[in-house]
Amino acid sequence: MSQLHDNDLSSLHQWLRDATARGPVAVVTGKNGDMDTVGSAIALSSTHPNFMACGIHLGRVARRLVEAHHAPFRQIKSGHEQWPSSISAVVVVDAAAADQTGLELPDVPKCILDHHATDDWQLSDGDFSMKWDVRSTTEMVARYMLGYAKEQMTGPVCEFLLAGLVTDTGRFRHANAGSFEIASSLLIQGHIDYQSFIESMEDERPSPSEQGAMLRGLQRTELTEAGPWRVLRSTAGTLEGRVASLLSGIGADAVVVTRHRHGETRLTVRASRSSVLNGLHLGTIMEGLSESLGGEGGGHDGAAGWSGQADPIAAESAFIDAVARTKRGK
């Protein structure tokens, strides 16, 4: 780890220590409720009694892990926020902008912990941001805890951190040396048997209706040549993330799955690691879509999303066009 990262962690520790000394601190997750954001929030919240992990949604894997470990997580309904009058600060994990939390945040100092390529945060005096070029936010939280709160890294806490790392790297398909280093530390610190842990994460079988929805998504798939890239396109009424993950194993450069429901369009996109290394950056592309079509977009280089009110065909076409205009490296 670099000296710059050491300095970041020291500054983060000082900021968190000052914030918890003043009163309660909300640790807010991104509104998608995936394992990286929820795992980061719950793990960080274990380091001090004044922290409370909260957010508007728990994804499937996150909910199962929260219930299995009876982990404290407060779900908040968007538009019905009731923050404690004594709240001293907010920590936001794994969200590239305030609107990605889905909540109206209180007017208190905020700390941003994130690894997305895109960043729309507006910081004020007293705020703190730590943004690293790593594969998951849980990696940042794990490095902080290994240095400043190792005694709180129990088996369940290490499982939350490892689950975020596993899911955000696509089962390590998008991992780098730092990802494997942290994974090894978590396995050792938490006394985790990796194979058993992965089996427990993947234990939930989809229902027959969900299996049918995924199969229909696969059946609707088409291959499109987008300039120098090959893109698989499909539509889904539900489980679009799982459909995209299934399609990403076929071998195309990128995948886009479109969902249109209740007047809102969502694009879920994935790219292979070789495509990313050759110049395809999905987070930047989706951020560009939000500028041209409105809505919200962004994410990682190999996995990103966009949602808004645009026509689904227009949104998919805008994505394909942006991919086609991206030069291929090697």
Residue pairs with C-beta under 8 A, 6 or more apart in sequence:
1 143
5 132
5 143
8 130
8 132
9 130
9 143
9 144
9 147
9 148
11 128
11 130
12 111
12 113
12 128
12 130
12 144
13 144
13 147
13 148
15 111
15 128
16 25
16 47
16 48
16 91
16 111
19 25
19 88
19 89
19 91
19 109
19 111
20 48
20 50
20 51
20 88
22 88
22 89
23 50
23 84
23 86
23 87
23 88
24 50
24 52
24 84
24 86
24 87
24 88
25 48
25 50
25 51
25 52
25 87
25 88
25 89
25 90
25 91
26 52
26 54
26 83
26 87
26 89
26 90
26 91
26 106
27 41
27 44
27 45
27 51
27 52
27 53
27 54
27 90
27 91
27 93
28 41
28 54
28 55
28 90
28 91
28 92
28 93
28 95
28 101
28 103
28 105
29 37
29 38
29 40
29 41
29 53
29 54
29 55
29 57
29 93
29 94
29 95
29 101
30 37
30 55
30 92
30 93
30 94
30 95
30 100
30 101
31 55
31 56
31 57
31 78
31 95
31 100
31 101
31 102
31 103
32 57
32 59
32 305
33 55
33 56
33 57
33 58
33 59
33 62
33 63
34 59
34 61
34 62
34 94
34 164
34 167
34 168
35 59
35 61
35 62
35 65
35 160
35 163
35 164
35 166
35 167
35 168
36 94
36 136
36 137
36 138
36 164
36 165
36 167
36 168
37 55
37 93
37 94
37 95
37 137
37 164
38 53
38 55
38 58
38 59
38 62
38 65
38 66
38 73
38 160
38 164
39 62
39 65
39 138
39 141
39 160
39 161
39 162
39 163
39 164
40 93
40 94
40 113
40 137
40 138
40 140
40 141
40 161
40 164
41 53
41 54
41 55
41 73
41 91
41 93
42 53
42 66
42 71
42 72
42 73
42 157
42 160
43 138
43 141
43 142
43 145
43 157
43 160
43 161
44 51
44 53
44 91
44 93
44 113
44 141
44 144
44 145
45 51
45 52
45 53
45 72
46 149
46 152
46 154
46 157
47 145
47 148
47 149
47 152
50 88
51 91
52 72
52 74
53 71
53 72
53 73
53 74
54 73
54 74
54 75
54 76
55 73
55 75
55 76
55 101
55 102
55 103
56 75
56 76
56 77
56 78
56 101
56 102
56 103
57 75
57 102
58 66
58 73
58 75
60 204
61 163
61 167
61 201
62 163
64 201
64 204
65 71
65 159
65 160
65 163
65 201
66 73
68 200
69 156
69 159
69 160
71 156
71 160
76 103
78 102
78 103
79 104
81 103
81 104
81 106
83 106
87 106
87 108
88 108
88 109
89 108
89 109
89 110
89 111
90 105
90 106
90 108
90 109
90 110
90 111
91 110
91 111
91 112
91 113
92 98
92 101
92 105
92 110
92 111
92 112
92 113
92 114
93 113
93 114
93 137
93 141
94 113
94 114
94 115
94 116
94 137
95 101
95 112
95 114
95 116
96 114
96 116
96 118
96 119
96 120
96 121
96 298
96 299
97 118
97 119
97 120
97 121
97 296
97 298
98 105
98 120
98 121
98 122
99 120
99 296
100 296
100 298
109 124
109 126
109 127
109 128
110 123
110 127
110 128
111 127
111 128
111 129
111 130
112 121
112 123
112 127
112 128
112 129
112 130
112 131
113 130
113 131
113 137
113 140
113 141
114 129
114 130
114 131
114 137
115 131
115 132
115 133
115 134
115 135
115 136
115 137
115 139
115 140
115 300
116 131
116 283
116 298
116 299
116 300
117 281
117 283
117 284
117 298
117 299
117 300
117 301
118 283
118 284
118 286
118 287
118 297
118 298
118 299
119 131
120 298
121 129
123 129
130 140
132 139
132 140
134 140
134 176
134 178
134 179
135 165
135 168
135 169
135 174
135 175
135 176
135 178
135 179
136 164
136 165
136 168
136 169
136 179
137 164
137 168
138 160
138 161
138 162
138 163
138 164
138 165
138 168
138 182
139 165
139 178
139 179
139 182
141 161
142 153
142 161
142 165
142 182
142 185
142 186
143 182
145 152
145 153
145 157
145 161
146 153
146 185
146 189
150 189
153 186
153 189
153 190
154 190
155 190
155 191
155 192
156 190
157 190
158 186
158 187
158 189
158 190
158 192
159 190
159 192
159 197
161 182
161 186
162 183
162 186
162 187
162 190
162 192
162 197
163 197
163 201
165 179
165 182
165 183
165 186
166 172
166 183
166 198
166 201
168 174
168 300
168 303
169 175
169 179
170 245
170 248
170 270
170 302
170 303
172 179
172 180
172 183
173 272
173 273
173 302
174 273
174 276
174 300
174 301
174 302
174 303
175 183
186 192
187 194
206 214
206 239
206 242
210 238
210 239
213 236
213 237
213 238
213 239
214 236
214 239
214 242
214 243
214 246
216 236
217 234
217 235
217 236
217 239
217 240
217 243
217 246
217 257
218 234
218 243
218 246
218 247
220 234
220 235
221 232
221 233
221 234
221 247
222 232
222 233
222 234
223 230
223 231
223 232
223 233
223 252
224 230
224 231
224 232
224 233
224 320
225 231
226 254
226 320
226 321
226 323
226 324
227 323
227 324
227 325
227 326
227 328
228 327
228 328
229 253
229 254
229 275
229 280
229 323
229 324
229 326
229 328
230 252
230 253
230 254
231 252
231 253
231 254
231 255
231 256
231 320
231 323
232 247
232 250
232 252
232 254
232 255
232 256
233 255
233 256
233 257
233 258
233 316
233 320
234 243
234 247
234 255
234 256
234 257
234 258
235 257
235 258
235 259
235 260
235 312
236 243
236 257
236 258
236 259
237 259
237 261
238 259
240 257
240 258
240 259
240 266
240 268
241 257
241 268
243 257
243 268
244 255
244 256
244 257
244 268
244 269
244 270
245 270
247 255
247 257
247 270
248 255
248 270
248 271
248 272
251 272
252 272
253 271
253 272
253 274
253 275
253 280
254 269
254 270
254 271
254 272
254 275
254 280
254 282
254 323
255 269
255 270
255 271
256 267
256 268
256 269
256 316
256 319
256 320
257 267
257 268
257 269
258 265
258 266
258 267
258 312
258 315
258 316
259 265
259 266
259 267
259 268
259 312
260 266
260 312
263 309
264 307
264 308
264 309
265 295
265 307
265 308
265 309
265 310
265 311
265 312
265 315
266 305
266 306
266 307
267 286
267 289
267 297
267 305
267 306
267 307
267 315
267 316
267 319
268 305
269 282
269 285
269 286
269 299
269 303
269 304
269 305
269 306
269 319
270 282
270 302
270 303
271 280
271 282
271 301
271 302
271 303
272 302
273 302
275 302
276 301
276 302
277 329
277 330
278 328
278 329
278 330
279 326
279 327
279 328
279 329
280 301
280 323
280 326
280 328
281 301
281 326
282 299
282 300
282 301
282 302
282 303
282 304
283 298
283 299
283 300
283 301
283 304
284 301
285 304
285 319
285 322
285 323
285 326
286 297
286 298
286 299
286 304
286 305
286 306
286 319
287 297
287 298
288 297
288 322
289 295
289 297
289 306
289 308
289 315
289 318
289 319
289 322
290 296
290 297
290 298
290 306
290 308
292 318
293 306
293 308
293 310
293 314
293 315
293 318
294 308
294 309
294 310
295 306
295 307
295 308
295 309
295 310
296 306
296 307
296 308
297 304
297 305
297 306
297 307
297 308
298 304
298 305
298 306
299 305
306 315
306 319
308 315
310 318
